Amino acid sequence: MLRILFIFSFLFISCSKEKEYRRPSLSYLALGDSYTIGESIEIDGSYPYQLKEKIDLIDSLKIIAKTGWTTDELIDTLNNSKLNQYDIVSLLIGVNNQFRGYEINNYKVEFENLLNKAIRFSNNKKNIFVLSIPDYGVTPFIKSSGKEKIYNEINAYNDINRTLSEKYNIMYFNITDISRLAENDSSLLANDKLHPSKKMYNEWIDLIKAQILDSLKST
């Protein structure tokens, strides 16, 4: 009888320890445009996939993004999507608003709309993060005469998404400075000479990973 009780106690303790140390399984939703899907490179080189690889707690990844999307197009898609809540949510969008010459005040309204959607899709607002818009003006795709205009307008758009992220206490990462290094380093660009390469996305991950991990550990 004592032997049976000992075996039962051992199994109970073992199961409890297994449950106690079970690895979390996190889900990740990435919202955006061509910079999110990794246009012109293999999808596993995009920043959402690289983040999933670097943070092994992330088991599932869903990307809702398309090349050319503006904020209103992402909103329309999300309005017609049935989504669960996710442990991590990221948002990077706005370059196509600037490229098409849309009214910048509309971006402010629509980006705030998207931030609120991200909050609704998130299990914990602390684990939402926003990335600034890269500056494509430094790429060979743009003639020298247009670079300053793009530089200034991208800064204006990023002032909006940064200010709104701060308003909602959302993590914010400035990756625009990294994107501007491509002016003198072609290895940071994909073969189309317009979008980021896997190498540039990896530099984004190096910038953001530690803070995201700290946030996950504190929740």
Protein Blocks (a to p, Z undefined) as FASTA:
>chain_A
ZZmmmmmmmmmmmmmmmmmmpccdddddddddfklnopoiafklpmklmmmmmmmmbmbd
cddddehiafklmmmmmmmpccdddfbdcddehjlmmmnopafklmmmmmmmmmmmmmmm
pcblklgccdddddfklpmkbcfklmmmmmmmmmmmmmmmmmmmmmnopacddfklmmmm
mmmomklpcfkomaccfklmmmmmmmmmmmmmmmmmmZZ
